[in-house]
Amino acid sequence: MELDAARGQKRNENKSQTRTKTPQILKLAVSGVTELLRVFSFSGKERLEKVNNKDRDEISVSGIDDLIMILKSDYEKAYFVTGVFTSEIYDEDCIFEDPTIKFQGTKLYSRNLKLLVPFFDCPSIGLQNIEKGVNSETDFVLARWKLRTYLKLPWRPLISIDGSTVYELDNKLKIVRHAESWNVSALEAIGQIFTL
């Protein structure tokens, strides 16, 4: 059953990627804006580092079910909109990708999340479903979620995305790939920023 779900998910991702291929110029623009934010953003950085490093216990993962519990906890903390997540469950060279950007490294992912946090107004990310899966290549966890947030811009645009994240695992149960897909194209997602 899980294998069939994985194959179906992969087919849907491939269809979605083919149908809504992100223009290279958009990917370059998102990467450029991310780098500009990194250069000019200092507010909140120290506060978030203290929150992320506060009261860290040793993380023990003995099976996929343990990993799912940790991911559920990260979703309860709204990790995507708070920047607070359990980095220890990721390989330090994990690949992170969504329809607009792809990069490698858990520290870079943490930094990018922290860059976004100050721009969110009334954010929420709700976990809809999370399940383990196996295909011929790798074990993985699939999470489906809903993101809603206003942006702190004068016209207060609403960003509303339903999406899913595939967390691919290595044989030590570390996440080596964190791949998001969205119910809207990258162009539509970015377009929400400019909607009045």
RAZI-V903926 format. One line per field, one symbol per residue. ss: DSSP state (H for helix, E for strand, - for the rest). phi: phi as a letter, one per 40 degrees, with the letter a starting at -180 (. if undefined). psi: psi as a letter, one per 30 degrees, with the letter a starting at -180 (. if undefined). Layout:
ss->???
phi->???
psi->???
This chain:
ss->-HHHHHHHHHHHHHHHHHH----HHHHHHHHHHHHHHHHH----HHHHHHHHH----------HHHHHHHHHHHHH--HHHH----HHHEEEEEEEEE--EEEE-HHHHHHHHHHHH--EEEEEEEEEEEEEEE----EEEEEEEEEEEEE------EEEEEEEEEEEE-----EEEEEEEE---HHHHHHHHH--
phi->.ccccccccccccccccccbdccdcccccccccdccccccbbcgccccccccccfccccbbbaccccccccdcccccfdcbbgbaccccbccbdcbabcbaaabhccccdccccccdcccbfcabbccaaacaabccacabbbbabbbacbcbdcfccbbbcaabcbcbccbgccbabbcbbcbcdcccccccbcc
psi->eeeeeeeeeeeeeeeeeeehkkkeeeeeeeeeeeeeeeefkfkfeeeeeeeefkhklkkkjfleeeeeeeeeeeeegheeffgjljfffkkfgkkkkafflklkkeeeeeeeefeeeffkjhlkjkkekklllkafelllkkkklkkkklkilegikkkjkkalkkjkkafghkkfkjjkllflleeeeeffegk.
